[in-house]
Amino acid sequence: MIKSRIRNKIIKLRKNNSYQNLRIVSEKFSSFLKNKKYNFKNLGGYYPSNYEIDDLHILDIYNKKDYNILLPAIKKNNQMDFFKWSNNAPLRINKYGIPEPVSSKVFYPDILLVPLVGYDSDLNRLGYGGGFYDRYIEKIEKIKKVIKIGFAFSYQKIKSVPTNQFDKKLDFIITEKEILK
């Protein structure tokens, strides 16, 4: 099955299941990070859209613990950078209808939470097809080590994500039911 068909099928499934209000338990996520003994200051997240799993409650908890919370903003040439954000900071709506920070100072996440459309047991991610996260991961890994954690609903798992040389694997995928590593 080609990527676009898989995408459409899973997005429809996500929309049809949105009433369930499934989410990643923040305590589960926090204990995962604590057990891994990650030393980090900058947590890159995303503003959920299109029925993605909501990470805002986790970002809010870490913001209150004095971590830098970063959200992406789309730049020219389909590039993406991350900027500091907090709950009371203004956001603008980008051309895809996704809120993004208005800040101008670029930050680099130590841990990057990645939304996804589909995933498999080998930590491959199927995104929306624009390559934004793949390009960003390629760029940031030349600058520093970043822990890449995909957030998804368990029903988004498929047998095998079709991949090519541009696709970047994740380090972990966390769902409401499990942590894949």
C-alpha positions, -999 to +999 in steps of 0.1 A: +000+000+000+014+034-009+020+061+018-008+084+008-034+056+011-020+046+045-021+082+056-057+088+045-068+056+062-051+063+095-062+100+096-098+089+091-094+063+119-080+091+141-109+113+134-134+086+140-117+077+173-113+113+186-142+110+209-123+085+230-100+113+243-070+090+247-038+105+259-003+098+271-003+099+309+021+126+319+033+105+349+042+076+326+061+100+303+079+117+333+090+083+348+102+072+314+125+102+311+136+098+348+144+061+343+165+069+312+183+096+332+182+121+304+197+154+313+178+180+293+167+216+294+150+221+260+118+200+253+106+203+217+069+195+213+042+203+188+008+220+188-016+191+181-038+193+150-058+170+128-067+147+157-031+141+167-023+128+202-023+159+225+011+167+241+002+201+255-005+188+290+030+173+292+046+205+278+027+225+305+040+203+333+076+207+321+071+244+316+061+247+352+092+228+362+113+255+345+122+237+313+123+255+280+093+244+260+098+247+223+073+246+194+081+244+157+075+271+131+076+266+094+102+286+076+110+292+039+118+262+017+098+238+039+123+241+067+114+242+103+129+256+135+120+255+171+112+285+193+106+290+230+069+290+240+047+290+271+010+288+277+005+326+279+027+334+249+011+344+216+008+321+187+002+327+150-015+304+126+007+291+098-003+282+062-013+247+074-037+260+101-013+250+129-005+275+157+032+283+160+053+307+182+060+342+172+094+343+189+125+349+167+153+332+188+160+296+176+164+269+202+175+233+197+156+206+215+174+180+236+143+159+234+120+162+204+084+150+206+073+141+171+037+137+159+030+110+134+004+095+113+015+059+115+044+038+129+058+003+130+077-018+155+110-008+139+104+028+150+097+040+115+074+070+113+049+079+087+042+116+086+020+138+065+044+136+035+060+171+037+092+159+051+094+187+077+105+165+106+128+144+085+146+175+073+147+190+108+161+158+123+187+157+096+197+193+104+197+191+142+217+158+143+245+177+126+244+202+155+238+180+186+224+147+199+186+148+202+163+121+216+134+116+191+102+104+207+071+098+186+037+103+201+008+082+187-023+063+195-018+025+196-042+020+168-019+040+144+005+011+144+009-007+111+028-038+101+055-019+081+060+018+072+072+022+036+105+041+039+131+057+017+166+072+023+151+105+036+130+089+063+144+092+099+138+066+125+127+076+160+144+065+192+112+057+210+075+057+203+051+063+232+014+055+229-014+054+255-006+017+260+031+011+254+066+024+249+085+010+219+123+012+219 
